[in-house]
Amino acid sequence: MTPTAVIFTVLGYIAILFLVAWYSGQKAGNAAFFTGNRQTPWYMAALAMIGAAISGVTFISVPGSVGTDAFSYMQMVAGFTIGQFIVAFVLIPTLYRLKVVSLYEYLDSRFGIASHRSGAAFFFLSKILGAALRVYVVCTVMQLLVFSHYGLPFWLNASLSMLLVWLYTRQGGVKSLIWTDTLKTLCLVGSLVLTLFFISRSLDLGWADLHREVTQSPLSKMLFFEDPSSDRYFWKMFFAGIVMLVAMTGLDQDMMQRNMSCPTPRDAQKNIVITALAQIVVIYLFLVLGILLYLYMERTGMTPPEKGDQIFSMVAVDGGLPVIVGVLFVVGLISSTYSAAGSALTALTTSFTIDILDGTKRYDDKRLTTVRQRVHILMAVGMLLLILAFESLANDSVINLVYQMASYTYGPILGMFLFGMFTRLKIRDRYVPWVAVAAPLLSIALQWAAREYWNYQIGFELLIYNAAFTFVGMLLLVRHHEK
C-alpha cells in the first residue's frame, strides 16, 4: 500500500467524519456539548459505546498481544462484563437521581469540595495521559506509512492529528460524539470482519479450517490457573477486569457522558448491557485476528517485528495482501483513534470547566461558552505536548501501558466512590487530597515489595490495592460520633 493510498484513505474518512460532526453539532449549546441534551435513543448510545470501548490501542495492541499473552485477555473481558452490570444497575440509578453533569459532582454532595476536586484532578490526569497515548499509537503508524516517506517530522504528524481532533469536536461535544462514535463502530467492526475474511482467504482457510487453526493453536489458550504469582493468573485478571471496568467506564467522565445522554436510567441500562455483550464478541475476534497474523507471517516467511504492536500494520500494509486489507486497516485505526481522542478531549473540557473552574455556577451561558471554548483549546495543546513526550518514552505494549497508568490514577477515584456509596460516614473533607496522593504511592511501594521479597508479580489488580488504600485512608478521616 503506497503512502498516497494511505493519504487518500485518511482524507476520505476525515471528510465523512467532519460532515457527520457538522450535521450533528448544528445549534449545539452548552447543554448539548456536556450531556447531549439527554435525548439520545438507547440503541444509538449502544452503537456509540461499542465503538467507544475499542480504541486504536485495542485495534493495534490486542492482536499483537497474542504472541506473548495468548488469549489471556479474555479473562479480563469476563471481568469487564460483570463490571458493566455493576455500572448499569448500581451507578446509573444514583447518577440519574442526582442529575449530575460531571460524575465528580457526586463527591461534592457526599463529602465536600476538596473530594470533588481530588476526584476530578485524578480523572483529568488519567484521561489526558491515556488519550495522549492512544493518539500516539496512530501517529506512530502514520509516521511509518506516510510522514517518514516524505521526510516529515513526528511533531508535524502529531500537530496535524490534534488539530483535526480539535476541529471536529469544538462545537457539538457529546451530541456530535454519539454520531461520530456510531460511525466509528460501523467502520471498526466492518474493518475487523473484512480483514479476517481477506487474510483467511489468502491462507486458503475456510470457516472449518479457520476454526481448527484457532482451537489447535497454543496461542489460543484462554484460562491460566497454574501459577498464582503470574500476572496472567485467572482470578487476578478476572477481578482486575471487574474493578478496571467500573473505574475506567463507570467512574470515567468520558465514557459515562454517552451513557448519561440517554433520556432515562432504563435506557442507559439497556445501552450498557448490549455494549457488554457486544464487547465479548469484538474482543474475541481481535484475538482470532492475532492468531491469523502470526500464522500468515510464519507461512510467508516474514520476520516478526520487535514489538507485537507492529504486527497488524506490517502484515496489512506490507505483507503482500490485497490493497483492500491495507485500506481497511487504516480506516479502522483512524476511526478508532480520532473518535477516542475526540471524546477524551470533550470529557477533559467538561470536567475542567465544571469541576475545576466551577463554570456552571460562576458564569452565565454566554460566558460559559467562551470559557469552555478556551479550555477546549488548552486541552488539545496539553494532549499534543504529551504525545510528543511519549514519542521518546513509550517502550512497552501500549495496551499494558494504558492499564498500568489506570491502576495508579483511577484507584483514588474508585476508593472515594466506594466509600461514598457503601458507607454513610462523614469525613474531614479537607484532608482527602492527601489520602488521594498517598494511595498510589503506597501501591507503588507494595508492588515493589511483593516483587522483591515474595517474588510475586502484581499486575492489573494493582487498582484494587490502590482503591483499598484510599478507602482505609478515608476511614482514618471519619468524624467520630457522626454518621
FENMO-V455279 format. One record per helix or strand of 2 or more residues. SS is the DSSP state (alpha for helix, beta for strand). FROM is the first residue (numbers start at 0). TO is the last residue. If there is no record, write none. Layout:
BEGIN
SS:FROM:TO  SS:FROM:TO
END
This chain:
BEGIN
alpha:2:23  alpha:29:37  alpha:41:51  alpha:55:68  alpha:72:97  alpha:104:109  alpha:112:149  alpha:153:168  alpha:173:201  alpha:206:215  alpha:217:219  alpha:233:249  alpha:252:258  alpha:264:299  alpha:307:317  alpha:322:355  alpha:358:361  alpha:364:392  alpha:397:408  alpha:410:421  alpha:428:453  alpha:461:474
END
